[in-house]
Amino acid sequence: MTFRIALFTVSFAVFGTSQANHLPGGNITYRCTGGNYHEITLTLYRECSGSPMIPQTLQLSNDCGVTFSISNLLPVETLEISPLCTDSLVESTCNGGTSVGILAFIYRTTVFLSPCASWTFGWAICCRNTSINVQNTPGLWIEARLNNAIASCDASPVFNELPLPFVCVGQPVSYDCGTVDTDGNTLRYSFIDARFSSPVPTSVNYMAPHTGAVPFTGMVIDSLTGMVTFTPTLIGYIVTAVQVDSYNAAGVWIGSVMRDYPFVVQACSNAAPPIASGGFTGVTGTATLEDDRTVRVCSGSTFCVQAVFSDGDAGQTLELTSNVGTLFPDATFEVSGTNPSTANICWTGIMAEPGTYYLTIAARDNACPVRGEQHYVYRVIVDDAAYAGVNTSVTVCSSDPPVDLFDALNGDPDTGGAFTEVSPSVYHYVVDPIGDCPADSSVLTIVTVQAPNAGVNNAISICQNNVPIFMTDSLLGTPDPGGTWGAPCGFTASPWFDPSSGVGGTIVYTVCTGAPCAQDVASLTITVLPFSDPACIGLGMAHIAREVLLLFPNPSNGVLALRNTAATRVDLTDMQGRIAWSVAGRVTEGDWIISLPASVANGPYLLRLFEGDRSSTYRFELLR
């Protein structure tokens, strides 16, 4: 990478040696907050025996020609991370005592970053503490990089552990330099050369045989987990620089963070918890132990796993912490006992993306003044489990198109499953097993609301001197009862029409059943005939009064029974007003059975009977 001199110039007059000797390390991380705005976090560690912190400066540059700095940054948070037992914290140099004291200073700022393939955020200071693997006391340079031309809104990995590692000479060390990436990117860890600003970033000179790739004899880093292991053989500071590179799903590099920090090696009378401790000892639920540091689980399943830790120093107690809550926010981490101490990790129905996750557990004893600690890493392999979604109930209208059963399911289920109707309108959706993960099923219930039926439009004529009529009986089809005439749903209006006072016209009949069905309407057009109309002459006169004529059945299957009539002619009129069929009557009164010819098609009709000087009209429907 080509570095611009203007970007990395640091004023060493501002950062004096006395200050730098007490700033043993730090790192920079970032996260996108939306719209190309990014929050950048600078974390620095300071030995409290040094000079007070002053405002800090971040340098920013990209390969697209942008360079600027942000000065006068003040800490937004300060944490004491002294490696002391609880009783000795009051004796740290941070609290006026003489025991080693460490503070973490956290600075944050938000900047707009235009899209570019390579942004660099840098910080530098002079000079380092004397160490056992680096010549002289060069300055300190830390950086983070981002390709936001591809990763338009990405967050960098965030380190699991904040404290500096204080370790014991001659004792095996396992230290977690791992991170968590909330975007699910692929991470790779490596040792790199520690650097200083001269004025461009320049590698420090290591004392042979040490190098940036092997900071101390036997020191290695796991490229997948970031776990650093070695056994220190000398007392002093071991300068170490770790880089974490992020790659997206396509394997394209999208950024990196680094941490420059020392291992502080001391002579100890206390033994840290052994590296061999803390293996998984048992699992319950739907998970499988592949080895004492690996558990395999199906996404969405439930399991608990235990790990037991012990310390060889009699009378000491252990404190256990883990990053499992960051990896799986719904998982639980509970500790019982003190030495041995048991960590119980439970996962209840957590839906996680398939892949391999690395969780860590830190075990710290209560030795005073400096606590012994060890870090342990574990693999959680999540397999892609069958997922049929969640139980769902859907309400539809009987007039709706057929329901797509899969689209009606909730919870983003897997495709390719099969539906089985286990009872009317109740379906089981089953997705077959995937590998060692079991099948999954969900229940879909379809609730059907009957669509309203207001019948078929009709037009009638009625004499002004007729009795009131019930209008619903004059509609064709089979209208639902209980609708409203001439008023919207929820209102009431009389279903009766009185020709003596009504003027006729078109009246709308509305039937509602509620969601999800829409209302249905039909109209009845009424023509009021005057008294003088020939059809109305004699209507209501006592001398022509007779037993009511009955027409049945209705609907008819092709046969009509007319009771108590002396009709001279019968006309059948369709809804277009055309006479579909006619037959001559008889002069004697009584029942008359009429068989309709096959030429009369199914549908609604008006039957008109002529009896002497009067006629009557009846509605019926032919269904055969």
Order of alpha helices (4+ residues) and beta strands (2+ residues): alpha-alpha-beta-beta-beta-beta-beta-beta-beta-beta-beta-beta-beta-beta-beta-beta-beta-beta-beta-beta-beta-beta-beta-beta-beta-beta-alpha-beta-beta-beta-beta-beta-alpha-beta-beta-beta-beta-beta-beta-beta-beta-beta-beta-beta-beta-beta-beta-beta-beta
